[in-house]
Amino acid sequence: MKKYILGFFAVAVISSCVSQQERAMRSADKNFILKAANENFAKKKWKNALALYDRLTNLVAGTDDFPNVGFNTAYANYYDKNYKLAGHQFKNFAVNFSKDPRAEEASYMSALCYYEGSMDYNLDQSTTETAINELQEFLNNYPNSERSKNIGQLIDELSYKLEFKAYENARQYFKMGDYKAANVALDNVLEDFPSTKLRPKIYDYIMKSRYELATKSIYDLKDERIESALSYTKMVEKELPNTEYSKTAVDLRGKLEKEKQNFAVVKKQTEARIAAMTEKQKREAEKLAAKNKTDQQIKDQISNEKKAMQIQRDSAALQTPPPAATFKIQR
């Protein structure tokens, strides 16, 4: 019997809560709706509270309740993990009620909402960039606030996410075998994030990219790329002594020195072949030029002989007198 009574009591309580929510949703009484909304907020029933606060927006506009409704709505959305909307609402509160004692808190929560809404590194990072800007703005506006103490840590965390995304994007070029693009992209990461914690790994991939470029290079660029790769291994060894990266640098430098020696032999042989071929082409060109010259001389001689014969014919024609005149007797 006791079990039935408890069950009935539980159902009655639930029915009462549901009916109150339903009555508040249908009611036009501002005070009743506000009371129900605040009770839901206190009980952490965020969705129910939000549904009622949404109804109150127009009802409390211009009244003393308006700031409280806006502030609670922002928090309800925050706890309901609607971070983008909550951030927008907190920011509006901080701007529109700048004299309110809660303005600083709202400004901080706005930045925190963007921080919470930051996507994983492999997704769009526009929210991350916005969060960094919002956190920095709060730090600028409230440098002495207790809430500012962890701002630097949050900014570092978000910045690292941007660094890691850029690093991963650059590393994909290396994985695909596009070593030239990898080298450029990794250099850009160092330029964009000069204090990055990923510097050792980036050095390592740039060094390996230059090694691959050198060993797989076309003939005309091989010398230059071998020297570039060798120089980078020395830099890595100097910058990261007694690390796995410096060991890799020493290993790759040894391979590059052998590659340089082998290429020097190939280069010497190639230059010898090119010189021999050039000499052969020169001789053939000279023979052809001599032949063309002889042919031209023959043509010129024939042409001159023809001209001389024509001159003789023309001269003979001038020197030969015309035949004597003959007269015919008319009949």
C-alpha positions as CSV (number, residue, x, y, z in Angstrom):
1,M,0.0,0.0,0.0
2,K,2.9,2.3,0.9
3,K,4.4,1.7,-2.6
4,Y,1.2,2.7,-4.3
5,I,0.9,5.9,-2.2
6,L,4.5,6.9,-3.1
7,G,3.9,6.2,-6.8
8,F,0.7,8.2,-6.7
9,F,2.5,11.1,-5.0
10,A,5.3,11.0,-7.6
11,V,2.8,11.1,-10.5
12,A,1.0,13.9,-8.8
13,V,4.2,16.0,-8.5
14,I,5.1,15.3,-12.1
15,S,1.6,16.2,-13.2
16,S,1.8,19.4,-11.2
17,C,5.1,20.4,-12.8
18,V,3.9,19.6,-16.3
19,S,0.6,21.4,-15.8
20,Q,2.4,24.5,-14.4
21,Q,4.7,24.5,-17.5
22,E,1.7,24.1,-19.8
23,R,-0.3,26.8,-18.0
24,A,2.7,29.2,-18.2
25,M,3.1,28.5,-21.9
26,R,-0.6,29.3,-22.5
27,S,-0.8,32.2,-20.0
28,A,-0.5,35.9,-20.8
29,D,0.3,36.8,-17.2
30,K,3.8,38.2,-17.2
31,N,4.4,37.6,-13.5
32,F,3.1,34.0,-13.6
33,I,5.3,33.2,-16.7
34,L,8.3,34.8,-15.1
35,K,7.8,32.9,-11.8
36,A,7.6,29.6,-13.7
37,A,10.6,30.4,-15.9
38,N,12.7,31.3,-12.8
39,E,11.7,28.2,-11.0
40,N,12.7,26.1,-14.0
41,F,16.0,28.0,-14.1
42,A,16.6,27.3,-10.4
43,K,15.9,23.6,-11.0
44,K,18.3,23.5,-14.0
45,K,15.5,22.7,-16.4
46,W,17.1,24.7,-19.1
47,K,14.8,23.9,-22.0
48,N,11.7,24.6,-20.1
49,A,13.2,27.8,-18.8
50,L,14.2,28.9,-22.3
51,A,10.8,28.2,-23.7
52,L,9.2,30.5,-21.1
53,Y,12.0,33.2,-21.3
54,D,11.4,33.3,-25.0
55,R,7.7,34.2,-24.3
56,L,8.8,36.9,-21.9
57,T,11.0,38.8,-24.2
58,N,8.3,41.1,-25.5
59,L,6.3,41.1,-22.3
60,V,9.1,42.5,-20.1
61,A,10.6,44.8,-22.7
62,G,11.2,48.2,-21.1
63,T,10.7,46.9,-17.5
64,D,13.1,46.2,-14.7
65,D,12.7,42.5,-15.4
66,F,14.2,42.8,-18.9
67,P,17.9,42.6,-17.9
68,N,17.3,39.6,-15.6
69,V,15.4,37.7,-18.3
70,G,18.2,38.4,-20.8
71,F,20.9,37.4,-18.4
72,N,19.2,34.2,-17.3
73,T,18.4,33.3,-20.9
74,A,22.0,33.6,-21.8
75,Y,23.0,31.4,-18.9
76,A,20.3,28.8,-19.8
77,N,21.6,28.6,-23.3
78,Y,25.1,28.3,-22.0
79,Y,24.2,25.4,-19.7
80,D,22.1,23.9,-22.5
81,K,25.3,24.0,-24.7
82,N,24.0,26.5,-27.2
83,Y,27.3,28.3,-27.0
84,K,27.1,30.4,-30.1
85,L,23.6,31.8,-29.1
86,A,24.6,32.2,-25.5
87,G,27.8,34.1,-26.5
88,H,25.7,36.5,-28.6
89,Q,23.3,37.1,-25.8
90,F,25.9,37.7,-23.1
91,K,27.7,40.1,-25.4
92,N,24.5,42.0,-26.1
93,F,23.9,42.2,-22.3
94,A,27.4,43.6,-21.7
95,V,26.9,46.2,-24.4
96,N,23.3,47.2,-23.6
97,F,23.7,47.2,-19.8
98,S,27.3,48.3,-19.4
99,K,26.4,50.0,-16.1
100,D,24.9,46.8,-14.6
101,P,27.2,45.1,-12.0
102,R,26.9,41.9,-14.1
103,A,28.4,43.5,-17.2
104,E,31.9,42.2,-16.5
105,E,30.6,38.7,-15.9
106,A,28.5,38.9,-19.1
107,S,31.6,40.0,-21.1
108,Y,33.6,37.1,-19.6
109,M,30.9,34.6,-20.3
110,S,30.6,35.8,-23.9
111,A,34.2,35.1,-24.4
112,L,33.9,31.8,-22.6
113,C,31.0,30.7,-24.8
114,Y,33.1,31.2,-27.9
115,Y,35.9,29.2,-26.2
116,E,33.5,26.4,-25.4
117,G,32.1,26.5,-29.0
118,S,35.5,26.1,-30.6
119,M,35.5,23.2,-32.9
120,D,38.0,20.3,-33.1
121,Y,41.2,21.3,-34.9
122,N,40.3,19.4,-38.0
123,L,37.1,21.4,-38.5
124,D,36.4,25.0,-39.3
125,Q,38.3,27.3,-36.9
126,S,36.4,30.6,-37.4
127,T,34.9,30.2,-33.9
128,T,38.3,29.6,-32.4
129,E,39.6,32.8,-34.0
130,T,36.6,34.7,-32.7
131,A,37.1,33.2,-29.2
132,I,40.7,34.4,-29.1
133,N,39.6,37.9,-30.1
134,E,36.8,37.9,-27.5
135,L,39.1,36.7,-24.7
136,Q,41.8,39.2,-25.7
137,E,39.1,42.0,-25.7
138,F,38.0,41.0,-22.2
139,L,41.7,41.0,-21.0
140,N,42.1,44.5,-22.5
141,N,38.9,45.8,-20.9
142,Y,39.3,44.2,-17.5
143,P,43.1,43.7,-17.0
144,N,42.8,43.6,-13.2
145,S,39.8,41.3,-13.0
146,E,40.0,38.0,-11.1
147,R,38.5,36.4,-14.2
148,S,41.5,37.6,-16.2
149,K,43.9,35.2,-14.5
150,N,43.1,32.2,-16.7
151,I,42.5,34.2,-19.9
152,G,46.1,33.7,-21.0
153,Q,45.9,30.0,-20.6
154,L,42.6,29.8,-22.6
155,I,44.2,31.9,-25.4
156,D,47.2,29.6,-25.5
157,E,45.0,26.6,-25.7
158,L,43.0,28.0,-28.6
159,S,46.2,29.3,-30.4
160,Y,47.7,25.8,-30.1
161,K,44.6,24.4,-31.8
162,L,45.2,26.8,-34.8
163,E,48.9,25.9,-34.8
164,F,48.1,22.2,-34.8
165,K,45.6,22.6,-37.6
166,A,48.1,24.5,-39.8
167,Y,50.8,21.9,-38.9
168,E,48.5,19.0,-39.8
169,N,47.5,20.6,-43.1
170,A,51.1,21.1,-44.0
171,R,52.0,17.6,-42.9
172,Q,49.4,16.2,-45.3
173,Y,51.6,17.4,-48.2
174,F,54.5,15.4,-46.9
175,K,52.3,12.3,-46.6
176,M,51.1,12.7,-50.2
177,G,54.7,13.0,-51.4
178,D,54.4,16.7,-52.4
179,Y,57.7,17.6,-50.7
180,K,58.0,21.0,-52.3
181,A,54.5,22.1,-51.1
182,A,55.2,20.5,-47.6
183,N,58.4,22.6,-47.3
184,V,56.6,25.8,-48.1
185,A,53.6,25.1,-45.9
186,L,55.7,24.1,-42.9
187,D,57.8,27.2,-43.3
188,N,54.6,29.2,-43.3
189,V,53.5,27.6,-40.0
190,L,56.8,28.8,-38.4
191,E,56.3,32.3,-39.8
192,D,52.6,32.5,-38.7
193,F,53.3,31.0,-35.2
194,P,56.9,32.0,-34.3
195,S,56.5,30.8,-30.7
196,T,54.8,27.5,-31.6
197,K,55.5,24.4,-29.4
198,L,55.5,22.3,-32.5
199,R,58.8,23.8,-33.8
200,P,60.9,20.6,-33.3
201,K,58.4,18.5,-35.2
202,I,58.2,21.1,-37.9
203,Y,61.9,21.3,-38.2
204,D,62.0,17.5,-38.6
205,Y,59.5,17.5,-41.4
206,I,61.1,20.4,-43.2
207,M,64.4,18.6,-43.0
208,K,62.9,15.3,-44.3
209,S,61.1,17.2,-47.1
210,R,64.4,18.8,-48.2
211,Y,66.1,15.5,-48.1
212,E,63.4,13.9,-50.3
213,L,63.5,16.8,-52.7
214,A,67.3,16.5,-52.9
215,T,67.3,12.7,-53.5
216,K,64.5,12.8,-56.0
217,S,65.4,16.1,-57.7
218,I,65.8,16.7,-61.4
219,Y,69.4,17.1,-62.7
220,D,69.4,20.9,-63.0
221,L,68.2,21.5,-59.4
222,K,70.0,18.6,-57.6
223,D,73.1,20.5,-56.6
224,E,71.2,23.4,-55.1
225,R,68.7,21.1,-53.2
226,I,71.4,18.9,-51.8
227,E,73.2,21.9,-50.4
228,S,69.9,23.2,-49.0
229,A,69.2,19.9,-47.3
230,L,72.7,19.6,-45.9
231,S,72.5,23.1,-44.5
232,Y,69.2,22.4,-42.8
233,T,70.5,19.2,-41.1
234,K,73.3,21.3,-39.6
235,M,70.8,23.9,-38.4
236,V,68.6,21.2,-36.8
237,E,71.5,19.6,-35.0
238,K,72.5,23.0,-33.6
239,E,69.0,24.1,-32.6
240,L,68.0,20.7,-31.1
241,P,71.1,19.1,-29.7
242,N,70.9,15.6,-28.1
243,T,67.4,14.9,-29.3
244,E,65.9,12.4,-31.7
245,Y,65.8,15.1,-34.3
246,S,69.5,15.8,-34.1
247,K,70.1,12.1,-34.5
248,T,67.9,12.1,-37.6
249,A,69.8,15.1,-38.9
250,V,73.2,13.3,-38.6
251,D,71.8,10.3,-40.3
252,L,70.3,12.2,-43.2
253,R,73.5,14.3,-43.6
254,G,75.5,11.1,-44.0
255,K,73.1,10.0,-46.8
256,L,73.2,13.4,-48.4
257,E,77.0,13.4,-48.5
258,K,76.9,10.1,-50.3
259,E,74.3,11.4,-52.6
260,K,76.4,14.5,-53.3
261,Q,79.5,12.3,-54.1
262,N,77.5,10.0,-56.4
263,F,76.0,13.0,-58.2
264,A,79.4,14.6,-58.6
265,V,80.4,11.4,-60.6
266,V,77.2,11.5,-62.6
267,K,77.6,15.2,-63.2
268,K,81.2,14.7,-64.4
269,Q,80.2,11.9,-66.7
270,T,77.2,13.9,-68.0
271,E,79.3,17.0,-68.6
272,A,81.9,14.8,-70.5
273,R,79.1,13.4,-72.7
274,I,77.7,16.8,-73.3
275,A,81.2,18.1,-74.2
276,A,81.7,15.2,-76.6
277,M,78.3,15.7,-78.1
278,T,78.9,19.4,-78.4
279,E,82.2,18.8,-80.2
280,K,80.6,16.3,-82.5
281,Q,77.8,18.7,-83.3
282,K,80.4,21.4,-83.9
283,R,82.3,19.3,-86.3
284,E,79.2,18.3,-88.2
285,A,78.2,21.9,-88.3
286,E,81.5,22.8,-89.7
287,K,81.3,20.1,-92.3
288,L,77.8,21.1,-93.2
289,A,78.9,24.8,-93.4
290,A,81.9,23.8,-95.7
291,K,79.6,21.7,-97.9
292,N,77.1,24.6,-98.0
293,K,79.9,26.9,-98.9
294,T,81.1,24.7,-101.7
295,D,77.6,24.2,-103.0
296,Q,77.1,28.0,-103.0
297,Q,80.4,28.6,-104.8
298,I,79.3,26.2,-107.5
299,K,76.0,27.9,-107.8
300,D,77.7,31.3,-107.9
301,Q,80.1,30.0,-110.6
302,I,77.3,28.7,-112.7
303,S,75.4,31.9,-112.2
304,N,78.4,34.0,-113.2
305,E,79.0,31.9,-116.3
306,K,75.4,32.3,-117.4
307,K,75.7,36.0,-116.9
308,A,79.0,36.1,-118.9
309,M,77.4,34.2,-121.8
310,Q,74.4,36.5,-121.7
311,I,76.7,39.5,-121.9
312,Q,78.5,38.0,-124.9
313,R,75.2,37.4,-126.7
314,D,74.0,40.9,-126.0
315,S,77.4,42.4,-127.1
316,A,77.3,40.4,-130.4
317,A,73.8,41.5,-131.1
318,L,74.9,45.2,-130.8
319,Q,78.0,44.8,-133.1
320,T,76.2,43.0,-135.9
321,P,75.0,45.6,-138.6
322,P,71.5,45.3,-139.8
323,P,71.0,43.7,-143.3
324,A,71.2,46.0,-146.4
325,A,67.9,47.6,-147.4
326,T,66.0,46.0,-150.3
327,F,63.6,47.9,-152.5
328,K,60.7,46.3,-154.2
329,I,59.5,47.7,-157.6
330,Q,56.0,48.4,-157.5
331,R,54.1,46.6,-160.2
